[in-house]
Amino acid sequence: MAKQPMLKFVTIERNMPQKREADVRREDFHEIYAEYADAKAKEQSARCSQCGVPYCQSHCPLHNNIPDWLRLTAEGRLKEAYEVSQATNTFPEICGRICPQDRLCEGNCVIEQSGHGTVTIGSVEKYITDTAWEEGWVQPVRPAQERTESVGIIGAGPGGLAAAELLRRAGVQVTVYDRYDRGGGLMTYGIPGFKLEKDVVMRRMDQLEQGGVVFELDCHVDASIFATIRGDHDAVIIATGVYKSRDLDLHGSEAAGVEKAIDYLTASNRKSFGDVVPDFDSGRLNAAGKRVVVIGGGDTAMDCVRTAIRQGAESVKCLYRRDRANMPGSQREVQNAEEEGVVFEWLSAPNGFVTELAEAADGGAKVTGVIVQKMRLGAPDATGRQAPELIEGSEYVEGADLVIKALGFEPEDLPEMFGEPALSVTRWGTIKAEFTTGKTALPNVYAVGDIVRGASLVVWAIRDGRDCAEAILADMGVTSAIAAE
């Protein structure tokens, strides 16, 4: 009888890839986790219990066939593991790095529920595809036959790129339009390198371009350009994401030194590319030597606090109006931030900003502190979460030279921007689109990702992009889309 390669969770402990020491990693923007060695990847994959009902798979938005590629990895059949992994996921090495596995696949692992510690699914996923790149298994898209139909995709983020890849595999002509000078969307300019190094995104961009996807970058789509795109293509996918930052209507919120998270992170990521960034070089979007306060509790806030640490901030504090247990961001990210020196002020909310006149020629006000109001958790709201309540008389001032607002994102007014009032939107401003297909109120116009869901995860955008591409192919009469290479 063959030796059983799996179910070793009883004898083998959970073991993440080695994490660089906090005092070392805070000095650069490189990823904080090392790569698994081959033997360690096999060992950790062998901990999978191969359950009959794999909750890891059902709680993955892409329904990745996790048990199968874990088994293949444990057996040393790595190329097959890669083929299974990428059959359902356009960017497995990216999801392996930035998905909140603790809330998705790993958080629902059966052996985690039984007290043995979850399988390190994300780290193995990353290892499989990084190895595939090194071995040359990842190749440009080569459709079996070219088709005459074309699709225009507005937005080069994960949703748009996932759709582009699947459509090209079927031979459809694809052009992607994006406002930035590089593709990747927030994967490129929003997520810092210590979570997702930029060469990982850029090599996917190169792969898509080599496979025949045409990129029109630095393209700000307005009403005229949107009309042209619709006229040039048989179908259009809107995958713009949500870029309008939520704001604070508080005294002093317009003062110099109170900045939006997207501006701050974009400047930092551009510097990582070696770009000239005047707002960074002037010190405006540079935390070096400053007392930094970040307002918010999501993953964007975690990106900001950890970026400020690496830029050499004097101190970094995060204000969040609920407690740690109710924080929407990944608990792993909170732990990483604390290790690197970030101080969290739980149950704290801003109630205004302290300012003074700046010495600059414009004579405007600059921030010197945040008026902090302490909170307590009261009765649950409609979602079941306890609503924060103000504690009277608990205000104090937290000194700050740079305040970053990381309060989430909202959709831009696309019907106005695109000159299409018939493009239906919800009361939140997101585009109304048919479930799974992405069809909108406009003929042959589809929408995917955050512009439909609201600010969400990269993995959900990939799911939406793939579903939409399948729907478009069905509408075009293509009987099947080839997902695997």
N, C-alpha and C positions, 0 to 999 in steps of 0.2 A: 504493500500500500504506500502510495506517495506520501512524503512528509507534508504535513499541513503548514502552508506558509503564512497563514493568517491567524486571527484571534489571539494574538500575543499580548493583549492589553493587560492581562493578569501578571505576566512575568516581566514586561518591559514598561518602564515609566514613560510618561509624556515628556518629550524633550524638544524644545524649540531650537531653531538655529541660534548660534551664539550671538548675543546682543553686545554691541560695543559699549564700553564703559561710558557713563554719562559725561564725565569730565573730558573725554576724548571726542565723543560724537557731537557735543555742543559747539565744537570749534569749526565744524564744516557742515556742508549740506549733502553729504553722501548718505546713502541708506544706512539705517542703524543695525540691520540684521545681516549676518553673513549668509552665504549660500550653504545649503546642506552638502556634505560629502555624499557620494553615491551610497556608501554603506549605511549612513545614517538615514537617508531618504528611504531606503528599503526597510530598515528597522522600524521607523516610525509608521510607514505605510502598513506594515505587518500587524500593527495594533488594531486595525479595523476589524470590527466584529462581523462584517458582511451580513448585517441584519436583513431579515426578510422584508421589512418595511423600512427603507432607508430614509429616516427623517432629515438627514443632511441634504439629500437630493430634493426632497419635497419642499424644504425651506430655502432652497437656492432659487432665486428668480429665474435662472436659466434652466433649472432642473438638470444640472450637469450630472453625468453618470459617475458620481464620485466613487462609489464602492468598486466599480470595475477598474477605473484607472489607478486606484490605490492598490488593488490586487496585482495588476500588471506591473506596477512599480516594485512591489515587494518581490515579484518573481524575476525582476531584472529585464522585463520586456518593455523598455522605456519608450521606444519608438511607437509601439502599439498604444502605450499609455498616452502619449502625446496625441495620436490620431483620435482616440476616444475623447480626450479632453477638448480638443479644438473643434470637434464635430458639433458641439452645442454652444461654444463660446468663441467669439471672434478674437478676444484679447485675454486669454487665460493668465498670461504672465502679469498683466496689469491688475486683473481682479485678485490674483494671489497676493499682490502687494497692498492694495488699498481697500478691498472689500472689508466691511466690519464683520469678519467671520464669527466674532463672539456673539453677534446678534442674529446670524443667519445659519450657515451650515454647521459650524463648530458648536454654536450655542444650543443646537438641537441634536447633537451626536448622542446616540444611545448610551455609549459607555461613559460619557460625561454625566448623564443622568444617574448612572449607577455608581458614581464616585471614583472612577478610575482615571479621569482626566481625558478630555477630548482628543481625538486624532488631530494632528496638526495639518489640517486639510489645506489651508491657504499656503503654507510654506512648501508643501509637497507640490501643489499646483504650480507655484512659481518655479520650483526646481525643474519640473518636467519640461516646461516651455523654454526656460533659459537654456537648458541642455539641448533642446531641439534647435534653437538658434545657433548654438556653438557647433552642433554636428551638421548644420546645413539642411536640416529637415524642413525648415520653414521656407517655402518658395513663393515667388510672386504668383498671383492668380493667373491661371491659364485656362480660359473657358474652352470647352470642346468645340464650340461654334459661336461665332459672333452674330449678334442680332442687330437689326436696324433701329429698334426702339431705344429711346434715351430717357434718362431720368436726371433732373436737376435737384440737388440736395443743398438746402440753405443751412449751413452750420457744419463745421468739421469737428464736432465733439464726438463722444462715444456712440450716441444714437445714430447720427448721420454716417459715421464711418462704418458702423456695423451693417447698416443698410447698403452702403456702397459696396462693401466686400461681397455680400451675398448676391447682389444684382450683377456684379462683374463676373462672378462664378457662372452665372447663367448666360453670359455673353451680352448683357445689356450695356449700352454706352452710358457712362456716368460722369457727371461734372459736379464737383462740390464747390460751393461758394462760401467764403468765410470772411468775417470782418478783420481778423488778425493776419499778421504776416507769416504766421506758422499755423499749421493745422494742429488738431488735438483738443481745442477748446480749453476747458478748465483743467484737463489732464496736463496741458502744457503750461498754462499761465496761472492756474489757480492752486494746484497741488504742489507743495514744495518738494525739492529734490530728495530730502531725507525720507520721504515716503515713496516717491516715484521719480527716479532719476530720469532726466529728460532724454537721454539716448534711447531708453526703452520705448518711449513714445515715438521718437523720430524714426527709429528703424521700422516701426509699423507704417508710418507715413510713407517712407521710401518703398516699402513692400507694396502698398496700395498703388502708388504712382507707377512703379515698374509693372504692375498688373494692368495698367491701362486706365486707372481713375485719373481724371483731369481735375486739377485744383486751380480755382480762381481765388487767390488770396488778396488781402487788402481790399475786399469788395464789400462796401457798405450798401446793403440792399435797401433801396427806397421804392417808392411806388413805380417809378419808371423802370428800374432794373427788375423788380418783381414781375411786371408785365412782360418784359423781354424774356425772362427765364421761363415763364409759363408758355410763351409763344415758341420758344426754342426746344421744348421738351414734351414728351408724351405724358409725363407725370412729374410732379414736384413734391418733395418731402421737406417740410419745415422742421428743422431740428436745431433751432437757434439757442435752446437753453433759456435760462432766466438770469438776466444780468443786472436788473434794477435792484439796487441795495435798499433794504428796509432802513428807515431812518428814525431818529429820535427827535421829537418836538419838545426840546428842553432848552432852558436858558443857556446860552453860550455854545450851542451845538454847532454853530457856524464858525467858531473861532479857529484860527490857525492851530494846527496840531491835533485837531479832531478829524480823523480820516476814515474812509471806507475800507473795509477789509479787502475788497477786490482790487482797489488801487494799490494798496500796500503789498499784497501778494504778487500782483502782476509785475510791479517794479522789482521786487526781489528776484522773481524768476527770470526776468529779462537780464538782470545783472549776471545770473548764473549762465546765461547764453553768451555773455560778453558784450551785450548791447550797451550803447550809451543811453543812460536814463537820467535826464536832467533833474527830475524831482527826487531821485535817490541821491545823486551827487551833491545836490544843494543841501541835503540833510532832511528835507521835508518827509520823505518816506523811508528814512533810515533810522533805525532804533539805537544806533551806537551811542553809548554814554547817556541814554535817556531813561527816565522813569516811565515805564510803559504800563498802561492799563488797557486790557482788552475786555469788551463788553459782549457777552454771549456765552452759550454753553454747547454749541454744536461742533462739528468737525472743523468748520472754517475757523472758529475761535481757537481750536487746538493748533491749527496750522499757523495762526498768527502768533500765538504766545511762543511756540517753539522756534519760529523764524526770528522773533525779536531776541531770544536768547542767543542764537547763532550770530546775530548782527552785533552782539556786544552790548546789549542794554544794561544799564546800571541795576535795574530791577524790573521784574515782570509780574504783574498781578492780573488775575482773571476774575471778573465779577459775574456771578450767575445768580439769578433770582430764586432758584430752587436749590435743593440739596444735591449731594453727589448722586444719590440713588435715582434721582429724577432727571439727571443730565442726559440730553439727547445724543451727545457725542459718544464715541467709542471709549469704553472704560480703559482699554489698553492705551489709548492716546493720552488720557488723563494721567495714567501711571507714568508713561514716558515723559510727559511734561513735568510732573512732580520730581522725577529723578533728575531732570535737567535744571531744576531750580525755579520753576514757576510756582507762585503762591496762589492758591485758589481761595477766594472770598465767597463762601457759600451763603445762600440766603441774603444776597446783597444786590441792590439795583441802583442805577444812577438816577439822581433827581435834579440834575443840573451840572453846570461846569463853572469852575472858578477861572476867571481870565484876568489878564492885565494887558495894558497897551504894549504892543510890540515896538521894538526899536527900528524896525524896517521902515522904508520910505513911505509905504502906504499907511502906516500908523494904525493898522487894524489891531484887533485883540488876539492874543494868543492864550492857549490853555495853560493853566498852572496846577489844576487839580480837578477831581471829580467829587461832586457832592454825593455821598453814598447813603442810601436809605436801607436799613436792615429790614428783613422780611421774616415772616413765619408762614408755615404751610397750614392753610385752613381747610375748608370743606372741599371735597373733590369737585372738579368741573364736569362738563358734559362728557369728556373722554375718560373720566375716572381718575385723572390726575388731580392731586391736591392743588388748589389754587393758592398762589402766594398772596399774602396780605401784608400791608405796611405795619410796622411797629412804631407807634407814635413816639417822637422824641429820641429816636435812635440815630439821627443823622450825624455824619462826620465827614471830614474832607480827606480824600486820598490824593496826595501829591502826584502830579503827572505832567510830563513834558510831551508825551504822545499818547493819544487815546484812539483806539481802533474799534470801530463799530462793526461787530460781526453778528448781526441780528438776522441774517438770512437774506434771501433774494426773492424778488417778485418779477412777474413777466412785464416786458415792455408792451406798449400799446401797439400790437402788430397790425390790427385793422387800419389804424391811422398811419402807421409807418409804411405799410405796403399799399395804401390807398385802396383797400378792399373792405368796405363796411360789411359785406356779406360774409366775411370770415367770422363765424360765430365764436364767441368766447363765453366762459363761465363768469360767475359773479366775482371770481378771484382774478380774472383777466387771462387765465390760461385758455388755450384753444380747445374748443369742443371737438373731440374726435371719437370715432367709433372704436369700441373696445377691440383689441387685437389687430384690427386692420389699419387703424390710424386715419381712416377716411374723414375728411372735414366737410363742411357745408359747400365748399367750392369743388366743382367737378375736377377730378384727376389731381386734387391737391390733398396731401396727407400730412400728418403731424405726429411727431414722436418725441419721447424723452421728457425733460423737465418742462418744456413749453406746454405739455399736456398734463403732466402729473403735478407740476410745481417742483420746487427744489427737492431732489431725491438723490439716489445712489447711481454711480456709474453702471453698475450691473443691471439696474432696471432700464437705463437708457439703451444698453446693448440689447436687452430682451425686446424692447419696443422696436428698435431698428430692424432686428431680424424678423420679427412678426410682420412688420410693415412691408419689408422687402418681399416676403412670401406672398402677401396679399396682392402686391403690385404684379408679381409674376403670374399669379392666378388670373388677375384681370387681363393680363397680356396673352393669356392662353398657354403659358409655359407650364407643362404638367408637373415638373419637379425642379427643385433647386438643389444644386450639388453643394452641400455644406462642407464636406471633407475634401482635402487636397488629394 
